[in-house]
Structure formats: structure tokens, C-alpha cells
Amino acid sequence: MALEQRSLVDLAVAEIQRLIYIGKYKPGDKLVEEQLGEELGISRPPLREALRELAQRGIVEQLPRRGSRVVSLSAQEVAEIYSLRGVLERFAVTTSFPMPNSKSIEEMRNALNDMTKAALDNDHGGIVKSNRDFHVALVSMANHSLLLKTYIGLMDKMQLCMSDNLRQETTVSGDYEIGVMRHKALLDAIEGGGLAQILEALESHGERQIFGG
């Protein structure tokens, strides 16, 4: 694939994900290629490749002769996503303790700053993105490439159900700020606590209550 078209595919993947996470396209919604191509300003070949990539990530479902639609997750799938996320994060923390990866911690600080701003702005999309960035940085502390790849794939799906739950609830800025405080408590434990304290902060993180799920 030519470099220019590859770049268009990457941009389309990112933009379609963003539109899904901010609620422009909801679970079960059909993604009409002509409409989406006009909205993104790209031709069908890179758009179709982007939809194929999103299907591989489990965000979009491609239906034979019926195009594509945003995936709808069952209650069982949501439960499995969150339970596996907890296992992977605990593994990342115990593997990386005593937290030598300063780059990852700096990325968590940056994500927390972004989350704080998004909470003040009542920015749904910003909350979803900064939450992802924070947790991906947390797992990256382990310097375990296969773990990180697995976790990122899981986060793509988790963002889908998290974003859907936020849209269904009457979430307000104050609720977002509670989520920010819980992420800050987790980061504080990572920066200055013992392993038991970090695992306790991770266990009581409460993201499912604040951010949906």
C-alpha cells in the first residue's frame, strides 16, 4: 500500500473511532460508506481499509452484502472485558514494581492533566481518550510488548462500552471530577506507595462506577 494511502487509512481509523466514542455513531448504527467518505473527505479504498482494521479491533462489525455497523457488546462481553482488564493491570503493576519507568509515569501525569481539563469542560470525548491514555501508560510500565499489545486491543473495546454508558447516563462535570480524583489517587500510590498500597488503589479505583460499565 502506498505511503500516502496508508496515512489516509490511519487518519480514517482514528477519526472513525473518535466519532464513535463521542456518540456520533452509536452501537448498532450502520456506517454508510458514501456518507462517511464525504464526512472524512476520503475516497472509498482507504475508507474500506480503515473499516476492515476497525473490524479486526472489534469496534466495527462487517456484514456480508450489508456494509458495516458499530459493534454492540453484550452484558457478558462487557463483564469479560472489565475482569480481564483488572488481571492485566495487576500483572503490569506487580511486574514493574518498584516502578522504574519514569517515561510511563510522565505519560500518566499528562493524561491526568488532560482528564482534569476535560472534566472541567464536561468533554465526554476528552474523558474517554484521557482515560485510555492513562491506563495504557500504566500497563506500559511493565516493558512487556505482548502484554501492551493485548491490553491496547482490550482498551479499544472497553472504550466502546465506556462511551456508550456515559451517553446513557446523565453524567455531569462533578461526576467526571470524582473520576479524576480516583485516577489521581492511583497515580499517587504508584509514585510513592508500596506494592500493597498500589494494588489496593487499583482495586478501589472505581472506574466502572464513575465512567460506566
ROSEMI-696388 format. One record per residue: residue in one letter; x, y, z of N, C-alpha, C in turn. Coordinates in steps of 0.1 Angstrom, whole numbers, plus 5000, padded with zeros to 4 digits. Example, Ala and Ser with C-alpha at 12.3 -4.5 7.8 and 13.67 -1.06 7.14 Angstrom:
% residues 2
a513249435078512349555078513249675078/s512849785071513749895071512950005079/
This chain:
% residues 213
m500849885000500050005000500950125000/a500650224991501450354991501350425004/l502450495007502650565019501450665022/e501150745011500050845012498750775016/q498450665009497150595012497150535026/r498350485030498450425044498250535054/s498750655052498450775061497050805061/l496350805050494850825049494150725057/v494550595056493850495064494050515079/d495250545083495550575097494650685102/l494550795095493750915099492250875099/a491850795090490450755089490150665101/v491050575105490750485117490650575129/a491550665131491550755143490250835143/e489850895132488650975132487350905133/i487250785127486050705129485950665144/q487050625150487050585164486550705172/r487050825169486650945177485150975176/l484650955163483250985161482350885169/i482850755170482150655178482150695192/y483350725197483550755212482850875217/i482650975208481851095212480351085210/g479950965204478550945202477950975189/k478751025180478251055166477650925160/y478350815162477850685158477750595170/k476650535173476350465185476350315182/p476550225192476450085190475250045182/g475449965171474349925163474150005151/d474750135151474550225139475250175127/k474650185116475250155103476150265099/l477350225093478350315088478250315073/v477550415068477350425053478650485047/e479250405038480550445032480450575025/e479450605017479350725010479250845019/q478450835029478250945039479550965047/l480150855051481350865059482550915051/g482650875038483650925029483551075027/e482351125026482151265024482551345037/e482151285048482451345061483951355064/l484651245060486151245063486951305051/g486251325040486951375028487951285022/i487651155022488551055016487750965006/s488450894998487850804988487550674994/r486850584987486450454993487550354996/p488550344988489650244991490250265005/p490750385008491350395022490250385033/l489050425030487950415039487650275042/r487550195032487250055034488349975041/e489550015039490649955046490649995061/a490250125063490050165077488950085084/l487850065078486749985083487249845086/r488049785077488549655079489449645092/e490249745094491149755106490249765118/l489249855118488449865129487649735132/a487349665122486649535124487649435131/q488849435127489849355134490049385148/r489849515152489949565166488649535174/g487649485167486349455174485549575177/i485749685170484949815172483849825161/v484149775149483149775138482949625134/e481649605130481249475125480949485110/q481549405102481349405088480349295084/l479249325078478149235075478249205060/p478149075056478249045041477049105034/r477449185024476549255015475649355022/r475949395034475149495042476049605048/g477349605044478149715049478649685063/s478849795070479449795084478549865094/r478749825106478049895117478949895130/v478649985139479349985151478949865160/v479849805166479649685174478749715186/s477849625189477149635202477649515211/l478049555223478649455232477549405242/s477549275244476549215253477049235268/a476149215277476549235291477649135295/q477649015290478648915293480048965287/e479949025275481249065269481849185277/v480949275282481449385290482049335303/a481349245309481949185322483349125319/e483449045308484748985305485849085302/i485449195295486449295292486949365305/y486049395314486549465327487249365336/s486849245336487549145345488949115340/l489149105327490449085321491349205322/r490749325320491449445322492149445336/g491349415346491849415360493049315362/v492949195356494049105356495349155350/l495149215338496349265330496949385338/e496149465344496749585351497449535363/r496949445371497649395383498949325379/f498949255368500149185363501249295359/a500749405353501649505349502249575361/v501449605371501949665383502949585390/t502649455392503549365400504849335392/t504749335379505949315371506849435371/s506249555371507049675370507549725384/f506949685395507349735408508849715410/p509649815415509149945421509050065411/m508450045400508050155391509250235386/p510150175379511350245374511150325361/n509950305355509750355341509250505343/s510150595343509750735345508950795333/k509250745321508550795309507050755310/s506750635315505350595316504650685327/i505350705338504750785348504450935343/e505350985336505151115330503951115320/e503851005313502650995304501350995312/m501350925323500250925332499851055338/r500951135341500651275346500051355335/n500551345323500051425312498551385309/a498251255310496851205308495951255319/l496451265331495651315342495351465340/n496351535335496151675332495051695322/d495151615311494151625301492751585306/m492751485315491451445321490851555329/t491751625337491251735345490651845337/k491251875326490751985317489451935311/a489351805306488151755300487051755310/a487351725323486251725333485751865335/l486551965336486152105337485352155325/d485652105313484952135301483752045299/n483551955308482451855306482551785292/d483751755288484151705275484151555275/h483051495270482851345270484051275263/g484251325251485351255242486651275249/g486951385255488251405261488451315273/i487351295281487451195292487751055287/v487051015277487350875272488750865267/k489250965259490650955254491650955265/s491551055274492551065285492550945294/n491350885296491250765304492050655298/r491950635285492650535277494150565278/d494550685276496050725276496650695290/f495850725301496350695314496650545317/h495650465313495750325316496750255307/v496850295294497850235285499250275291/a499450395296500750435301501050345314/l500050325322500150235334500750095330/v500150035320500449905316501849905309/s502150015302503450025295504650025305/m504450055318505450045328506149915328/a505449805325505949675326507049635315/n507149725305508049695294507849555288/h506649525286506249395281505349415269/s506049395257505349425244504149355242/l504149225244502949145242501749175251/l502149205264501149255273500449385268/l501349475264500849605260499949595247/k500349515238499549495226498249435229/t498149335238496949275242496049375249/y496649455258495949555266495349655257/i496049705247495549815238494349755230/g494349635226493249575219492049565228/l492249535241491149535250490649675253/m491549775254491049905257490249965245/d490449925233489649965222488149925224/k487949805229486649755232486049825245/m486949845254486449895267486050045265/q486750115256486350255254484950255247/l484650155239483350145233482150135243/c482350045253481250035263481250145273/m482450195276482550315285481850435279/s482150465266481550575260480050565259/d479550435256478150415255477450435268/n478050385279477450405292477450555296/l478450625293478450775296477350845289/r477050805276476050865269474650835275/q474450725280473150685286472850745299/e473950785306473750845320473750995319/t473251055329473251205329474551245337/t475651205331476951245337477151395336/v477651455347477851595348479351615352/s479751745351481151775354481651715367/g480751735377481051685391481451535391/d480651455383480951315383482351285376/y482651365366483851355359485051385369/e484851485377485851525387486151415397/i485051345401485351235410486251125403/g485951105390486851015383488251065382/v488451195381489851255381490451225394/m489751245405490351225418490751085420/r490050995415490350845417491650815409/h491750875397492950855389494150915396/k493951035402495051095409495451015421/a494550955428494850865439495650745435/l495350695423496050575418497450615414/l497650735408498950785404499750815416/d499150875426499950905439500450775445/a499650675445500150545450501250485442/i501150495429502250445420503550525422/e503450655424504650735426505250715440/g504450695450505050695463504650575473/g503850485468503450375477504150245475/g503950155485504450025483503549945474/l503849825471503149735462501749715467/a501549685480500249655486499349785484/q499949895486499150025485498650045471/i499650015462499250035447498149945443/l498249815447497249715443495949755450/e495949805462494749845468494049965461/a494950065457494350175449493850135436/l494450035430493949985417492649915419/e492549835430491349755433490149855436/s490449965443489350055447489250175437/h489850155425489850265415488450315412/g487550225411486150255409485750315396/e486550285386486250345372484950295367/r484550175370483250125364482050205369/q482250255382481050325387481050475382/i482250525380482350665376482250685361/f482950595354482950615339482050515332/g481250435339480350345332480850205332/g480050115328480449975327479749885336/
